[in-house]
Amino acid sequence: MPKKIKVLVVDDSAFSRQTIRNMLLKAPMVDVIGIAVDGIDAIGKTLRYRPDIITLDLEMPEMDGFSFLRWLMRERPTPVIMVSSHSDSKTVFKALDLGAVDFIAKPTRRASFELQNIENDLLAKVRNIDASSLSRLNRNLKSIPAKRPLKNVPAFSCKIPDRIVAIGASTGGPQALQLILTGMPGNFPAPIVISQHMPGGFTGSFAERLDRLSAIRVKEAENDEPLEPGKALICPGGYHLMLKARSERIYTRLKNAEDSDKYVPSINLMMQSVAEIFKDMTLGVVLTGMGNDGTMGMVEIFRRGGYTITESEETAVVFGMPQEVIKAGAAGKVLPLREVSSELIKVVMNGR
């Protein structure tokens, strides 16, 4: 019999603890070895039971999630999945900086059976995140520059940019994107579009944070927004990001996601739309994540003669999405995360 995944559930809400526990126990490969009501309780049970993965609420009495997370990463590094409400969007990224691997958005702050809606997402993350995910994440976090580069706002024309960078990411993506975007110069002469699997209510704070840290401009995409060199647009949660050409400019087109959509936002839809307009002048990048979103998009970019990069297994927190692109034969280059920004700079600024 394969070894079961030992999970510790940490949440101050009795309803949430029990609901999350019941969801996890539906998976035969999962064993909920304990539940904890706050950080102090979680420390004791972490030392006693040595879980493989921890689900963590941030707002708790006695010792909050941040204090527990700092202790955990110092004393007994363990993969953490945050289960947090939309109103905690800014603090979620602080927790990711401290070493949490991923997060799931609670549908509501109050005790509600709506919490059961996270079941599929929770089980998928528990199955795909392990100790090696945390080890790679920690190495990536150490590679992020300590100082923000100076702003160098590029001049741009009103004409269609001659090339574009399209990036897709999922689990582990926020930290990976931070490493890439903080390595880009402010005068980067191409627009960047990004689809990061992330729920609505979080992408705005994510974009604002990256904008503060990066030399290029980073913002949440709006509908009918023109692409500009030196600006990265992040697809808002709950939408798909595509492009349209009008006169001598390229604009964004946001499409509402449907409940039946497997991946939101869809990396495939974004990349296929980009490739249709920019053809062989498209640079596609697929980073860490579960599943196979981005594979069809990268195949289309590759088919049209574009330049494709996938993150290597060496640094990918979850190698699922990059591996699927490689299997499909659409990976022009396979690079560790720390080399992606320099490769993009070389290709865009100096040509292939």
Secondary structure, 3 states (H helix, E strand, C coil): CCCCEEEEEECCCHHHHHHHHHHHCCCCCEEEEEEECCHHHHHHHHHHHCCCEEEECCCCCCCCHHHHHHHHHHHCCCCEEEEEEHHHHHHHHHHHHHCCCEEEEECCCCCCHHHHHHHHHHHHHHHHCCHHHHHHHHHHHHHCCCCCCCCCCCCCCCCCCCCEEEEEECCCHHHHHHHHHCCCCCCCCCCEEEEECCCCCCHHHHHHHHHHHCCCEEEECCCCCECCCCEEEECCCCEEEEEEEECCEEEEEEEECCCCCCCCCCHHHHHHHHHHHHHHHEEEEECCCCCCCCHHHHHHHHHCCCEEEEECCCCCCCCHHHHHHHHCCCCCEEECHHHHHHHHHHHHHHCC
